[in-house]
Amino acid sequence: VQLQASGGGLVQAGGSLRLSCAASGSMIGWRSMAWYRQVPGNEREYVAEIGRWNNTNYDASVKGRFTISRDSAKNVLYLQMSNLRPTDTAVYYCNAKFNGPTYWGQGTQVTVSS
């Protein structure tokens, strides 16, 4: 499985961005897909997750502002980000969890200016 993240960029505080994560390869047996983010020098932190039954979960810092979704026909994971804050600035990574391995995509940079 390969994951390709895109959609990052520079946006002003209060603005919106939509990240995409395209999955290629067999997704049979996947359990969940998620977004994480990382600021240089810090640990990678959990942002949001969607399970195979479309159940979702969010970190408290993004709840109500971010929406995770998945297009199963296209095998694309999305993260709609609204009301962005400078503290949301980070490299955003997507992953796909299976019963065994977890696959990660490369990151996409999101920069929110004040």
N, C-alpha and C positions, 0 to 999 in steps of 0.2 A: 504494500500500500504506500502510495506517495501522496503527500498533501502539499498543496501550493496555495499559500496565503497571499492576498492582495487587498488593495483598497486603502492602505494607509496614506497619510499625507499631513499637511500643515493646515490647521483650522483655528479660528479664533474661539475663545471661550464662549460657550453658549451655542456653538455650532454643532453640526452633525456629520457623521461619517458612517459608511457601511463597509465593513470588512467582509471578504469572501474567503472561503477555504475550499478549493476544489480537490476532491479525492479521486484518485485513479487506482485501478486494481480492484480486487475482490473485497467487498465490504461485508461478505457473508459472516455472520456471527458477531458483528460489532455490538458493543454494549452501550457506549455513549461517545459523544464528541464534545469537546470543550475548547474554550478560549482561556489562555493564560497571558500574563504580561510581565515584563521584566524591565526594571530600570538598572542601568549599569551600577554594579557594586551591591545590588540587592538580590534577594532570592526571587525566583520566578513565583508569581502569585496567581492564584485562582481567580477567574473573572466570572465565568458562567459555563453551564453544562446543559446538554440536552440528551435524554435517554432515548432508547429505541421506541418507546411508547410516547414520544414527544413530551415527556415530563421534563420540566426545566428547573434549574436552580441557579441562584445568583449570589455573588458576594454582596454583603450589605452595602459596600461602597458604590455599587453600580445599580442596585435594585431600583426600579422605577425610571431609570435613565437608559439602560441598555436592554436590548431584546435579542435573544438567541433564537435562531430558527434553522430549519434544514429543508432543503428541496431534495426529497428522496429520489425523484426521477432523474435529477441531474447530478446527484451525489455532491451537492454543494452545501457547506455550512456557512451561515451568515451571522454577523453581529452588527445589529443596528445600534449605533451609539448616538444619543441625543444629549443636549444640555452639557456638552463636554466642558471639563475643567482642566486647568493646567496640571493638576495632580493626576490626570489620566494619561499624561505623556509617558510613553513607554514603547518598547517593542512588543507587539502582540503576536502570540503563537497559537496555532490550533493543534489539537491532537485528536486521535481516534483510539479508543480503548476497546480491546478484544478480551476474550477469556484469558489469552496468554499475553501477547505483546501489546505495547502502546506505541503508536507511531506519532511522530511530530513533524510538523511542517517547518519551513524556514520562517523567520519572523517578518513582520511588516511594521514599519515605524509609524507611530502616531504622535504628532507633536501638537499640543494645544497652547496657543499663545494667549497671554492675558491682555 
